């Protein structure tokens, strides 16, 4: 008989069953994750990249996000800011599916051991979000103890009558942690979940186990997506938003489907649509329990799944689908045993590659985040510029919301942005509707835009190049200059000639030099603005006093009076009185006095009259 998929996991990738697996159950093979997975050099390079990305984000990016109110208001890869524990966390694998699709059994099959809080049954058994992580123990002990702890989980041979189940006397070591405890544990990346309140935290637990796989990966087991009103009414928290929180921080998302009940409910489709944003490249499909149908039925089920996924994702490219029977029992129909074996190995290999590629994915996520921050800075600054300062804000707000597509095109051309980085107009409009006054947005900071460009073009590439130097130095046994302590206080020895701050030091110097020139120009602009405002105020006061605008002749007269006042010390037109010399009375000649006829004559006129 063909070999089954009994124990393909990270601890044993050779399928058991038949004669090839005779005698294999008596011992455990070393975990490929520790032997061929993440090497010391890769680990050193990853630590360096994570530490420098954390520093870059804290020093340059998070302030821009806070300044422009991007947290929880606009569509960033994560709603809030990235915590330090999220940078240092192991890769996260999220499992989502309808009830009884085999999510918990899938985890039990990969780990090859039971874990606290595990409950498997045909009914909806998992009613909580369960975070499965390592308990910090090496899982040591002698070979007899290790054999005993795993003997109840090995898959039976195909010719055996009974299927092995977890025995009552063999339980996994570990403990359960409540949701509120997980949010305040420093070395776990769950502190941001406190935003969902006690309604969700009462349905969130952490399960720690000693599986070697959990030393490098963290799994999230979710409750099954229910149908109808049960999904919305029976749960006191928003399932879609919680799933979106985990999906944004996951490195891989597995959608599990049951070959017996492939119908995708509207609620499950809604959850998929919610977690898809920024996460399309992480999603994989797992067609579980495929051995329980015949070959003709499996062909129809597989085609139906591909058609349904094409409609949900609305793209000609479909997601990767792994087909198999991920449990510890024997295959019911072994017609496609080779295909099941191949797909399971591919899935296990992708899980094994997650720790090795974790730093590269963090670089990709940081670059994507900086691009989105730059787009939002330009968009919100332009919207602020289009909003009037005092009157007409309401009508201007309606015009901006209606013409958001045109505004986005103008911003893209003005700031030379990529079309692929621009947000969806409808989603961006929904985000803007949260604000009643668009004048609360800051203006477009060109210095900040230049800084973000420099981070993308120079700082992050330098970090990646320096990480390659670290990896090569560790492989060659040379001392390394870069020093970064991890959560377990492990650090690299600091000896060498390469500077640890070369990646972001140049960026900081460049940004400071750019900001010096921009600060002087900003100061000159503020002075000119103040002078213009003063001129407007003077003209308004003059107009309200004399009912006419200020003319140049008025200014000329005013300047002359002001100059005479400053030189003589008294107002023009007035005479200073000498306190010693009395004032002489002006004598008027009699000739200038009026006559009886009312006509006065000058002396010359009088002489001429006498001559006549």
Secondary structure, DSSP 8 states (H G I E B T S, - for coil): -----TT-BTTB-S---TGGGTTGGGS----HIIIIIS-HHHHHHHHHHHHHHHHHIIIIIHHHHHHTT-TTTS--SSSS---HHHHHS-EEEEEEEBTTSSHHHHHHHHHTS--TT----SS----SEEEEEE-S------HHHHHHHHHTTS---TT-SS-----TT-----EEEEHHHHHT-TTSS-GGGGGGHHHHHTTEEEEEE--GGGGTEEEEE---B--TTHHHHS-SS-HHHHHHHHHHT-SEEEEEEESS-----HHHHHHHHHHHTTTGGGEEEEEE-GGGS-HHHHHHHHHHHHHHHHHHHTSSS---EEES--SSS--S--TTHHHHHHHHHHHHHHHHHHHHTHHHHHHHHHHHHHHHHHHHHHHHHHHHHHS-SSS-HHHHHHHHHHTHHHHHHHHHHHTT--GGGS--HHHHHHHHTT-S-GGGS----HHHHHHHHHIIIIIHHHHHHHHHHHHHHHHHT--B------TTS----B-SS--TTHHHHHHHHHHHHHHHHHHHHHHHHHHHHHHHHHHHHHHHHHHHHHSS---HHHHHHHHHHHHHHHHHSS-TT-----SSS--------GGGS--TTS----HHHHHHHHH-
